Amino acid sequence: MSKVSTYREAVVKAKVRSIVGTLIVYGVVCVPLVPLLLMYGWLIVQAFSGRPVEWLLPNQPTLGNWYFLTKPIEFGGTPLFPVSFWRLVLNTLMLALGTAGLVVVIASLAGYAISRFDFKGRDPLLRSVVILHSIPGVLFLIALMYLLNSLGIYGKGLLTMISVIIIKAGIESPMYTWMLKGFFDSVPWELEWAALVDGCSRFKAWRSVVMPLIFPGIAAVSVFAFLSGWEEFILVYTYITDERYFTLSVALDRLIGAFRFINYGVLAAFGLFYLIPAIIFFILTQKYLTTLRIIAYKG
Amino acid sequence: MRVSFRRIRTALAKEEFRRAVFVVAFLTPFLVTLIVIYGLPSLLCFLMSLTDMGLNFQFNWLTPPWYNYIKIIQCEDPYIPEVFYTTLLYVGATLLINSPFALVLGIFTTYNIRRENLSAVLRLLWFLPRMTPVVIYGLLWQWFADPYVGPLAKIGQIFGLRDVYWLLDKPYSQILMIVVNGYVGASWGMIIFSSSVKCIPLELFYAAKVDGASDWAVIKNIILPLLKWPMLFVTAWQTLSLLGSYVQILVIWDGHALTSGTEVWSLYSYDMAFRSYEFGYSAALAMVIVVVALGLIALYFKIFGFRRMLEPSRVEV
């Protein structure tokens, strides 16, 4: 009898322990998510509410916050930007697509060469990718400011925008080269040999045999580079003075300066519009996140 | 016979040449980028740090050339001690979230929460701050800490914190700075640790379970020892990232960072350049980060060895 009761006690103890363990696990993972959920929930609810939202309850549902899609955004009677909202979207797209295009070209060429050929300086080149991480972002901004200024490109509208695209792609390309090198490594040598034996040139083997095989890698790199261009803030904020070439990030920053404390509705609607592509792409590519080695530029 | 040898030799030389041209052609865009975007600015920044360059963008060499560095080391700039302290606090405390806490997250969402769909959703939610453009992330926190409508003030009141301006009053602003950046960094470490846990052969877990080990025992005796290298890698990488990061703080504390105790070294360098237009001095401030980071990298190379540094998610079994 006593044996049965000790056994029962042990079972109960084990059950309690497992419940407490589960609570701890879910508590640690989920409780810190509450502020995040509040914030993102607020962004959605506030974008469709006419008055300030507290605790995620809609307050005067309206579509009025979205007026910026058709009319210029005004502050105190004067328009905040000299161009329409859609021009801002176009500028952002230009930056994002330009960055993605350049990064894919640079990374797919260099990634292949580094993966397939043994040449002098290959090891230092690999090492440099890690060492580059020691250079803080602010250093580029300071030094490139001098360069842009002495080349006469600073404050020149489209010309500055193009240089921002080149700088952005340049800063991003080493880590994407690294990522694509990993994809090239996974393609078996034999396939290229077969192509070369059949009389393909090396370039053709690269283009028609290897590149199609690493299409998922190219797609992932394009999406990540596109998103990092879409989200870019500091380069545009620092270098672009011509308001016609503002992107959504800098425009939103200026809006926050103007409307904070006064009208969170417009800020939330603008922010939600700007956030949507990031979220869509993120959900589409999230399975890559667990398989790819992501080298982070930000914190 | 000799002729055909010569032919083979010429053919081989030709092939060698073609190969070299190919490698050069493929690497050129990358190398040009490295030189123009990384190499040239680094050299320029070093040269600028030896001048008192202002808005005129003239190289006025200082005497002694390293005067800016003396100014930093001897704290002739009265803000240096505070900025230094803030940076130390920022890097140290955020690292605790980005590395040990990320480790806990990685293990819990991979090993303890076994329903794959649920843990994928949780990881996705943790990834939100990283995927959110920095200005929106800043907007969300500005609302969250808003003294009138934000939830933080209301939650604070429950705990007796009245009339606290979370964005402006020390030390609350500093706590916020750490948490804001912690959320961004935690997900990166989480993914690395999570994939490392997935690399551990399942047999080890089965064996432990058969022997009657509890989950805690499995984590303590199997997972943690095996995650030693990923742990060191994440800590090393995040230290470097944090040393150079400032954009979140710039967006949220636009112009108020010095008064609210959130002016980290990189941000101070940025402000010196683009608000005070002291490009020479700001270049010296940026070079200090480079020197510290290079020192850390040298140390890491020594600890890890080069190969390990480049294979973050490797688990040795």
Chai-1 contact restraints between the chains, C-beta under 6 A:
chainA,res_idxA,chainB,res_idxB,connection_type,confidence,min_distance_angstrom,max_distance_angstrom,comment,restraint_id
A,V25,B,F108,contact,1.0,0.0,6.0,A-B,restraint_1
A,V25,B,N112,contact,1.0,0.0,6.0,A-B,restraint_2
A,V29,B,F108,contact,1.0,0.0,6.0,A-B,restraint_3
A,V29,B,L122,contact,1.0,0.0,6.0,A-B,restraint_4
A,L33,B,L125,contact,1.0,0.0,6.0,A-B,restraint_5
A,L38,B,P151,contact,1.0,0.0,6.0,A-B,restraint_6
A,M39,B,L140,contact,1.0,0.0,6.0,A-B,restraint_7
A,M39,B,F144,contact,1.0,0.0,6.0,A-B,restraint_8
A,P52,B,V149,contact,1.0,0.0,6.0,A-B,restraint_9
A,I106,B,P29,contact,1.0,0.0,6.0,A-B,restraint_10
A,I106,B,F30,contact,1.0,0.0,6.0,A-B,restraint_11
A,I106,B,T33,contact,1.0,0.0,6.0,A-B,restraint_12
A,L109,B,F26,contact,1.0,0.0,6.0,A-B,restraint_13
A,L109,B,P29,contact,1.0,0.0,6.0,A-B,restraint_14
A,A110,B,L27,contact,1.0,0.0,6.0,A-B,restraint_15
A,A110,B,F30,contact,1.0,0.0,6.0,A-B,restraint_16
A,A113,B,V23,contact,1.0,0.0,6.0,A-B,restraint_17
A,A113,B,F26,contact,1.0,0.0,6.0,A-B,restraint_18
A,A113,B,L27,contact,1.0,0.0,6.0,A-B,restraint_19
A,F117,B,V23,contact,1.0,0.0,6.0,A-B,restraint_20
A,F119,B,V23,contact,1.0,0.0,6.0,A-B,restraint_21
A,V130,B,M309,contact,1.0,0.0,6.0,A-B,restraint_22
A,L132,B,Y38,contact,1.0,0.0,6.0,A-B,restraint_23
A,H133,B,L240,contact,1.0,0.0,6.0,A-B,restraint_24
A,S134,B,V290,contact,1.0,0.0,6.0,A-B,restraint_25
A,S134,B,A293,contact,1.0,0.0,6.0,A-B,restraint_26
A,S134,B,L294,contact,1.0,0.0,6.0,A-B,restraint_27
A,S134,B,I297,contact,1.0,0.0,6.0,A-B,restraint_28
A,P136,B,G244,contact,1.0,0.0,6.0,A-B,restraint_29
A,P136,B,S266,contact,1.0,0.0,6.0,A-B,restraint_30
A,P136,B,A286,contact,1.0,0.0,6.0,A-B,restraint_31
A,P136,B,I289,contact,1.0,0.0,6.0,A-B,restraint_32
A,G137,B,G244,contact,1.0,0.0,6.0,A-B,restraint_33
A,V138,B,S266,contact,1.0,0.0,6.0,A-B,restraint_34
A,V138,B,S269,contact,1.0,0.0,6.0,A-B,restraint_35
A,V138,B,Y270,contact,1.0,0.0,6.0,A-B,restraint_36
A,V138,B,A286,contact,1.0,0.0,6.0,A-B,restraint_37
A,L139,B,C45,contact,1.0,0.0,6.0,A-B,restraint_38
A,L139,B,A286,contact,1.0,0.0,6.0,A-B,restraint_39
A,F140,B,P41,contact,1.0,0.0,6.0,A-B,restraint_40
A,I142,B,C45,contact,1.0,0.0,6.0,A-B,restraint_41
A,I142,B,A273,contact,1.0,0.0,6.0,A-B,restraint_42
A,I142,B,S282,contact,1.0,0.0,6.0,A-B,restraint_43
A,I142,B,A283,contact,1.0,0.0,6.0,A-B,restraint_44
A,I142,B,A286,contact,1.0,0.0,6.0,A-B,restraint_45
A,A143,B,P41,contact,1.0,0.0,6.0,A-B,restraint_46
A,A143,B,L44,contact,1.0,0.0,6.0,A-B,restraint_47
A,A143,B,C45,contact,1.0,0.0,6.0,A-B,restraint_48
A,L144,B,P41,contact,1.0,0.0,6.0,A-B,restraint_49
A,Y146,B,F57,contact,1.0,0.0,6.0,A-B,restraint_50
A,N149,B,F57,contact,1.0,0.0,6.0,A-B,restraint_51
A,G170,B,T33,contact,1.0,0.0,6.0,A-B,restraint_52
A,G170,B,I37,contact,1.0,0.0,6.0,A-B,restraint_53
A,I171,B,I37,contact,1.0,0.0,6.0,A-B,restraint_54
A,S173,B,T33,contact,1.0,0.0,6.0,A-B,restraint_55
A,R202,B,F22,contact,1.0,0.0,6.0,A-B,restraint_56
A,E231,B,P133,contact,1.0,0.0,6.0,A-B,restraint_57
A,F233,B,V134,contact,1.0,0.0,6.0,A-B,restraint_58
A,F233,B,V135,contact,1.0,0.0,6.0,A-B,restraint_59
A,I234,B,V247,contact,1.0,0.0,6.0,A-B,restraint_60
A,S249,B,P133,contact,1.0,0.0,6.0,A-B,restraint_61
A,S249,B,V135,contact,1.0,0.0,6.0,A-B,restraint_62
A,L252,B,V135,contact,1.0,0.0,6.0,A-B,restraint_63
A,D253,B,V135,contact,1.0,0.0,6.0,A-B,restraint_64
A,I256,B,L139,contact,1.0,0.0,6.0,A-B,restraint_65
A,L267,B,L139,contact,1.0,0.0,6.0,A-B,restraint_66
A,G271,B,I136,contact,1.0,0.0,6.0,A-B,restraint_67
A,G271,B,L139,contact,1.0,0.0,6.0,A-B,restraint_68
A,L275,B,I136,contact,1.0,0.0,6.0,A-B,restraint_69
A,A278,B,M131,contact,1.0,0.0,6.0,A-B,restraint_70
A,F282,B,M131,contact,1.0,0.0,6.0,A-B,restraint_71
A,Q286,B,L124,contact,1.0,0.0,6.0,A-B,restraint_72
A,T290,B,S195,contact,1.0,0.0,6.0,A-B,restraint_73
A,A296,B,W188,contact,1.0,0.0,6.0,A-B,restraint_74
A,G299,B,N181,contact,1.0,0.0,6.0,A-B,restraint_75
A,G299,B,V184,contact,1.0,0.0,6.0,A-B,restraint_76
A,G299,B,G185,contact,1.0,0.0,6.0,A-B,restraint_77
A,G299,B,S241,contact,1.0,0.0,6.0,A-B,restraint_78
A,G299,B,L242,contact,1.0,0.0,6.0,A-B,restraint_79
A,G299,B,S245,contact,1.0,0.0,6.0,A-B,restraint_80
